[in-house]
Amino acid sequence: MEVAFAPEVVGVRDSKNTAPRLAFAPTSWRAFLGKLPER
């Protein structure tokens, strides 16, 4: 998985398959990460 950060968007894609791609607003990305269990 590749994650790219820009001021307006966080992009996520599979490093072996370049399509499809997902894009999140930075606030949505932080909310998503905050819901993951810690390991």
PQR file of N, CA, C, O and H, with PARSE charges and radii, in Angstrom:
ATOM      1  N   MET A   1       0.839  -1.143   0.000 -0.4000 1.5000
ATOM      2  CA  MET A   1       0.000   0.000   0.000 -0.0000 2.0000
ATOM      3  C   MET A   1       0.898   1.223   0.000  0.5500 1.7000
ATOM      4  O   MET A   1       1.917   1.263   0.689 -0.5500 1.4000
ATOM      5  N   GLU A   2       0.508   2.214  -0.778 -0.4000 1.5000
ATOM      6  CA  GLU A   2       1.205   3.494  -0.801 -0.0000 2.0000
ATOM      7  C   GLU A   2       0.257   4.569  -0.300  0.5500 1.7000
ATOM      8  O   GLU A   2      -0.917   4.599  -0.670 -0.5500 1.4000
ATOM      9  H   GLU A   2      -0.320   2.182  -1.337  0.4000 1.0000
ATOM     10  N   VAL A   3       0.770   5.441   0.535 -0.4000 1.5000
ATOM     11  CA  VAL A   3      -0.016   6.559   1.059 -0.0000 2.0000
ATOM     12  C   VAL A   3       0.738   7.832   0.713  0.5500 1.7000
ATOM     13  O   VAL A   3       1.927   7.957   1.008 -0.5500 1.4000
ATOM     14  H   VAL A   3       1.723   5.417   0.835  0.4000 1.0000
ATOM     15  N   ALA A   4       0.050   8.770   0.091 -0.4000 1.5000
ATOM     16  CA  ALA A   4       0.657  10.051  -0.286 -0.0000 2.0000
ATOM     17  C   ALA A   4      -0.096  11.172   0.412  0.5500 1.7000
ATOM     18  O   ALA A   4      -1.327  11.200   0.417 -0.5500 1.4000
ATOM     19  H   ALA A   4      -0.915   8.669  -0.149  0.4000 1.0000
ATOM     20  N   PHE A   5       0.648  12.086   0.994 -0.4000 1.5000
ATOM     21  CA  PHE A   5       0.051  13.203   1.721 -0.0000 2.0000
ATOM     22  C   PHE A   5       0.285  14.499   0.962  0.5500 1.7000
ATOM     23  O   PHE A   5       1.393  14.777   0.504 -0.5500 1.4000
ATOM     24  H   PHE A   5       1.648  12.064   0.989  0.4000 1.0000
ATOM     25  N   ALA A   6      -0.766  15.279   0.838 -0.4000 1.5000
ATOM     26  CA  ALA A   6      -0.705  16.627   0.282 -0.0000 2.0000
ATOM     27  C   ALA A   6      -1.553  17.511   1.194  0.5500 1.7000
ATOM     28  O   ALA A   6      -2.351  16.985   1.971 -0.5500 1.4000
ATOM     29  H   ALA A   6      -1.666  15.053   1.210  0.4000 1.0000
ATOM     30  N   PRO A   7      -1.411  18.813   1.127 -0.5600 1.5000
ATOM     31  CA  PRO A   7      -2.179  19.669   2.037  0.2800 2.0000
ATOM     32  C   PRO A   7      -3.697  19.456   1.969  0.5500 1.7000
ATOM     33  O   PRO A   7      -4.378  19.584   2.987 -0.5500 1.4000
ATOM     34  N   GLU A   8      -4.224  19.142   0.814 -0.4000 1.5000
ATOM     35  CA  GLU A   8      -5.670  19.045   0.637 -0.0000 2.0000
ATOM     36  C   GLU A   8      -6.208  17.619   0.610  0.5500 1.7000
ATOM     37  O   GLU A   8      -7.418  17.421   0.717 -0.5500 1.4000
ATOM     38  H   GLU A   8      -3.671  19.038  -0.013  0.4000 1.0000
ATOM     39  N   VAL A   9      -5.337  16.620   0.469 -0.4000 1.5000
ATOM     40  CA  VAL A   9      -5.824  15.255   0.260 -0.0000 2.0000
ATOM     41  C   VAL A   9      -4.786  14.230   0.720  0.5500 1.7000
ATOM     42  O   VAL A   9      -3.582  14.486   0.718 -0.5500 1.4000
ATOM     43  H   VAL A   9      -4.354  16.781   0.382  0.4000 1.0000
ATOM     44  N   VAL A  10      -5.296  13.063   1.112 -0.4000 1.5000
ATOM     45  CA  VAL A  10      -4.461  11.897   1.404 -0.0000 2.0000
ATOM     46  C   VAL A  10      -4.851  10.846   0.378  0.5500 1.7000
ATOM     47  O   VAL A  10      -6.015  10.452   0.308 -0.5500 1.4000
ATOM     48  H   VAL A  10      -6.274  12.855   1.113  0.4000 1.0000
ATOM     49  N   GLY A  11      -3.896  10.388  -0.416 -0.4000 1.5000
ATOM     50  CA  GLY A  11      -4.166   9.395  -1.449 -0.0000 2.0000
ATOM     51  C   GLY A  11      -3.665   8.025  -1.025  0.5500 1.7000
ATOM     52  O   GLY A  11      -2.587   7.908  -0.443 -0.5500 1.4000
ATOM     53  H   GLY A  11      -2.950  10.708  -0.359  0.4000 1.0000
ATOM     54  N   VAL A  12      -4.444   6.989  -1.314 -0.4000 1.5000
ATOM     55  CA  VAL A  12      -4.086   5.621  -0.950 -0.0000 2.0000
ATOM     56  C   VAL A  12      -4.269   4.735  -2.172  0.5500 1.7000
ATOM     57  O   VAL A  12      -5.275   4.830  -2.873 -0.5500 1.4000
ATOM     58  H   VAL A  12      -5.320   7.084  -1.787  0.4000 1.0000
ATOM     59  N   ARG A  13      -3.288   3.872  -2.421 -0.4000 1.5000
ATOM     60  CA  ARG A  13      -3.417   2.914  -3.525 -0.0000 2.0000
ATOM     61  C   ARG A  13      -2.621   1.662  -3.228  0.5500 1.7000
ATOM     62  O   ARG A  13      -1.727   1.658  -2.382 -0.5500 1.4000
ATOM     63  H   ARG A  13      -2.470   3.794  -1.851  0.4000 1.0000
ATOM     64  N   ASP A  14      -2.957   0.609  -3.933 -0.4000 1.5000
ATOM     65  CA  ASP A  14      -2.211  -0.647  -3.862 -0.0000 2.0000
ATOM     66  C   ASP A  14      -0.938  -0.457  -4.678  0.5500 1.7000
ATOM     67  O   ASP A  14      -1.015  -0.070  -5.844 -0.5500 1.4000
ATOM     68  H   ASP A  14      -3.684   0.612  -4.620  0.4000 1.0000
ATOM     69  N   SER A  15       0.206  -0.714  -4.108 -0.4000 1.5000
ATOM     70  CA  SER A  15       1.463  -0.477  -4.812 -0.0000 2.0000
ATOM     71  C   SER A  15       1.668  -1.398  -6.015  0.5500 1.7000
ATOM     72  O   SER A  15       2.468  -1.087  -6.898 -0.5500 1.4000
ATOM     73  H   SER A  15       0.269  -1.028  -3.161  0.4000 1.0000
ATOM     74  N   LYS A  16       0.961  -2.521  -6.061 -0.4000 1.5000
ATOM     75  CA  LYS A  16       1.101  -3.446  -7.185 -0.0000 2.0000
ATOM     76  C   LYS A  16       0.019  -3.263  -8.236  0.5500 1.7000
ATOM     77  O   LYS A  16       0.178  -3.700  -9.376 -0.5500 1.4000
ATOM     78  H   LYS A  16       0.311  -2.773  -5.343  0.4000 1.0000
ATOM     79  N   ASN A  17      -1.068  -2.627  -7.867 -0.4000 1.5000
ATOM     80  CA  ASN A  17      -2.182  -2.400  -8.786 -0.0000 2.0000
ATOM     81  C   ASN A  17      -2.562  -0.929  -8.646  0.5500 1.7000
ATOM     82  O   ASN A  17      -3.186  -0.542  -7.658 -0.5500 1.4000
ATOM     83  H   ASN A  17      -1.198  -2.272  -6.941  0.4000 1.0000
ATOM     84  N   THR A  18      -2.195  -0.116  -9.618 -0.4000 1.5000
ATOM     85  CA  THR A  18      -2.337   1.334  -9.471 -0.0000 2.0000
ATOM     86  C   THR A  18      -3.774   1.837  -9.586  0.5500 1.7000
ATOM     87  O   THR A  18      -4.021   3.019  -9.350 -0.5500 1.4000
ATOM     88  H   THR A  18      -1.688  -0.431 -10.421  0.4000 1.0000
ATOM     89  N   ALA A  19      -4.710   0.994  -9.934 -0.4000 1.5000
ATOM     90  CA  ALA A  19      -6.122   1.418  -9.975 -0.0000 2.0000
ATOM     91  C   ALA A  19      -6.933   0.393  -9.197  0.5500 1.7000
ATOM     92  O   ALA A  19      -6.595  -0.787  -9.288 -0.5500 1.4000
ATOM     93  H   ALA A  19      -4.509   0.033 -10.125  0.4000 1.0000
ATOM     94  N   PRO A  20      -7.922   0.715  -8.477 -0.5600 1.5000
ATOM     95  CA  PRO A  20      -8.418   2.063  -8.193  0.2800 2.0000
ATOM     96  C   PRO A  20      -7.609   2.725  -7.086  0.5500 1.7000
ATOM     97  O   PRO A  20      -6.832   2.085  -6.378 -0.5500 1.4000
ATOM     98  N   ARG A  21      -7.818   4.013  -6.966 -0.4000 1.5000
ATOM     99  CA  ARG A  21      -7.165   4.810  -5.922 -0.0000 2.0000
ATOM    100  C   ARG A  21      -8.239   5.401  -5.025  0.5500 1.7000
ATOM    101  O   ARG A  21      -9.364   5.641  -5.465 -0.5500 1.4000
ATOM    102  H   ARG A  21      -8.449   4.533  -7.541  0.4000 1.0000
ATOM    103  N   LEU A  22      -7.895   5.630  -3.788 -0.4000 1.5000
ATOM    104  CA  LEU A  22      -8.809   6.268  -2.839 -0.0000 2.0000
ATOM    105  C   LEU A  22      -8.222   7.602  -2.433  0.5500 1.7000
ATOM    106  O   LEU A  22      -7.004   7.744  -2.323 -0.5500 1.4000
ATOM    107  H   LEU A  22      -6.981   5.435  -3.431  0.4000 1.0000
ATOM    108  N   ALA A  23      -9.077   8.572  -2.211 -0.4000 1.5000
ATOM    109  CA  ALA A  23      -8.631   9.884  -1.743 -0.0000 2.0000
ATOM    110  C   ALA A  23      -9.495  10.305  -0.568  0.5500 1.7000
ATOM    111  O   ALA A  23     -10.716  10.152  -0.595 -0.5500 1.4000
ATOM    112  H   ALA A  23     -10.066   8.456  -2.300  0.4000 1.0000
ATOM    113  N   PHE A  24      -8.857  10.832   0.457 -0.4000 1.5000
ATOM    114  CA  PHE A  24      -9.544  11.260   1.665 -0.0000 2.0000
ATOM    115  C   PHE A  24      -9.143  12.680   2.009  0.5500 1.7000
ATOM    116  O   PHE A  24      -8.019  13.099   1.735 -0.5500 1.4000
ATOM    117  H   PHE A  24      -7.865  10.955   0.479  0.4000 1.0000
ATOM    118  N   ALA A  25     -10.050  13.410   2.602 -0.4000 1.5000
ATOM    119  CA  ALA A  25      -9.685  14.687   3.219 -0.0000 2.0000
ATOM    120  C   ALA A  25      -8.827  14.367   4.431  0.5500 1.7000
ATOM    121  O   ALA A  25      -9.045  13.338   5.069 -0.5500 1.4000
ATOM    122  H   ALA A  25     -10.964  13.069   2.824  0.4000 1.0000
ATOM    123  N   PRO A  26      -7.861  15.209   4.771 -0.5600 1.5000
ATOM    124  CA  PRO A  26      -6.996  14.925   5.926  0.2800 2.0000
ATOM    125  C   PRO A  26      -7.774  14.667   7.222  0.5500 1.7000
ATOM    126  O   PRO A  26      -7.370  13.817   8.014 -0.5500 1.4000
ATOM    127  N   THR A  27      -8.870  15.375   7.452 -0.4000 1.5000
ATOM    128  CA  THR A  27      -9.643  15.142   8.676 -0.0000 2.0000
ATOM    129  C   THR A  27     -10.297  13.762   8.671  0.5500 1.7000
ATOM    130  O   THR A  27     -10.389  13.116   9.715 -0.5500 1.4000
ATOM    131  H   THR A  27      -9.199  16.066   6.808  0.4000 1.0000
ATOM    132  N   SER A  28     -10.746  13.312   7.513 -0.4000 1.5000
ATOM    133  CA  SER A  28     -11.332  11.968   7.412 -0.0000 2.0000
ATOM    134  C   SER A  28     -10.275  10.897   7.637  0.5500 1.7000
ATOM    135  O   SER A  28     -10.545   9.886   8.284 -0.5500 1.4000
ATOM    136  H   SER A  28     -10.671  13.836   6.665  0.4000 1.0000
ATOM    137  N   TRP A  29      -9.084  11.107   7.113 -0.4000 1.5000
ATOM    138  CA  TRP A  29      -7.983  10.149   7.287 -0.0000 2.0000
ATOM    139  C   TRP A  29      -7.623  10.020   8.765  0.5500 1.7000
ATOM    140  O   TRP A  29      -7.441   8.910   9.265 -0.5500 1.4000
ATOM    141  H   TRP A  29      -8.864  11.929   6.587  0.4000 1.0000
ATOM    142  N   ARG A  30      -7.519  11.160   9.469 -0.4000 1.5000
ATOM    143  CA  ARG A  30      -7.207  11.115  10.899 -0.0000 2.0000
ATOM    144  C   ARG A  30      -8.307  10.410  11.679  0.5500 1.7000
ATOM    145  O   ARG A  30      -8.017   9.665  12.615 -0.5500 1.4000
ATOM    146  H   ARG A  30      -7.667  12.061   9.062  0.4000 1.0000
ATOM    147  N   ALA A  31      -9.556  10.631  11.312 -0.4000 1.5000
ATOM    148  CA  ALA A  31     -10.669   9.961  11.993 -0.0000 2.0000
ATOM    149  C   ALA A  31     -10.595   8.451  11.763  0.5500 1.7000
ATOM    150  O   ALA A  31     -10.828   7.672  12.687 -0.5500 1.4000
ATOM    151  H   ALA A  31      -9.791  11.237  10.552  0.4000 1.0000
ATOM    152  N   PHE A  32     -10.271   8.035  10.536 -0.4000 1.5000
ATOM    153  CA  PHE A  32     -10.139   6.616  10.215 -0.0000 2.0000
ATOM    154  C   PHE A  32      -9.025   5.979  11.046  0.5500 1.7000
ATOM    155  O   PHE A  32      -9.220   4.914  11.632 -0.5500 1.4000
ATOM    156  H   PHE A  32     -10.081   8.668   9.785  0.4000 1.0000
ATOM    157  N   LEU A  33      -7.871   6.620  11.096 -0.4000 1.5000
ATOM    158  CA  LEU A  33      -6.753   6.070  11.862 -0.0000 2.0000
ATOM    159  C   LEU A  33      -7.067   6.010  13.350  0.5500 1.7000
ATOM    160  O   LEU A  33      -6.607   5.106  14.048 -0.5500 1.4000
ATOM    161  H   LEU A  33      -7.713   7.485  10.620  0.4000 1.0000
ATOM    162  N   GLY A  34      -7.846   6.963  13.836 -0.4000 1.5000
ATOM    163  CA  GLY A  34      -8.203   6.976  15.243 -0.0000 2.0000
ATOM    164  C   GLY A  34      -9.110   5.826  15.652  0.5500 1.7000
ATOM    165  O   GLY A  34      -9.212   5.519  16.840 -0.5500 1.4000
ATOM    166  H   GLY A  34      -8.220   7.697  13.269  0.4000 1.0000
ATOM    167  N   LYS A  35      -9.766   5.187  14.698 -0.4000 1.5000
ATOM    168  CA  LYS A  35     -10.680   4.072  14.998 -0.0000 2.0000
ATOM    169  C   LYS A  35      -9.998   2.706  14.892  0.5500 1.7000
ATOM    170  O   LYS A  35     -10.594   1.689  15.249 -0.5500 1.4000
ATOM    171  H   LYS A  35      -9.683   5.436  13.733  0.4000 1.0000
ATOM    172  N   LEU A  36      -8.769   2.677  14.410 -0.4000 1.5000
ATOM    173  CA  LEU A  36      -8.056   1.403  14.300 -0.0000 2.0000
ATOM    174  C   LEU A  36      -7.560   0.956  15.672  0.5500 1.7000
ATOM    175  O   LEU A  36      -7.140   1.788  16.477 -0.5500 1.4000
ATOM    176  H   LEU A  36      -8.285   3.503  14.120  0.4000 1.0000
ATOM    177  N   PRO A  37      -7.604  -0.338  15.945 -0.5600 1.5000
ATOM    178  CA  PRO A  37      -7.073  -0.820  17.220  0.2800 2.0000
ATOM    179  C   PRO A  37      -5.543  -0.692  17.237  0.5500 1.7000
ATOM    180  O   PRO A  37      -4.887  -0.839  16.206 -0.5500 1.4000
ATOM    181  N   GLU A  38      -5.001  -0.423  18.398 -0.4000 1.5000
ATOM    182  CA  GLU A  38      -3.543  -0.333  18.527 -0.0000 2.0000
ATOM    183  C   GLU A  38      -2.952  -1.721  18.585  0.5500 1.7000
ATOM    184  O   GLU A  38      -3.557  -2.645  19.128 -0.5500 1.4000
ATOM    185  H   GLU A  38      -5.534  -0.303  19.235  0.4000 1.0000
ATOM    186  N   ARG A  39      -1.781  -1.863  18.028 -0.4000 1.5000
ATOM    187  CA  ARG A  39      -1.086  -3.152  18.055 -0.0000 2.0000
ATOM    188  C   ARG A  39       0.240  -2.985  18.683  0.5500 1.7000
ATOM    189  O   ARG A  39       0.991  -3.952  18.806 -0.5500 1.4000
ATOM    190  H   ARG A  39      -1.289  -1.112  17.587  0.4000 1.0000
TER
END
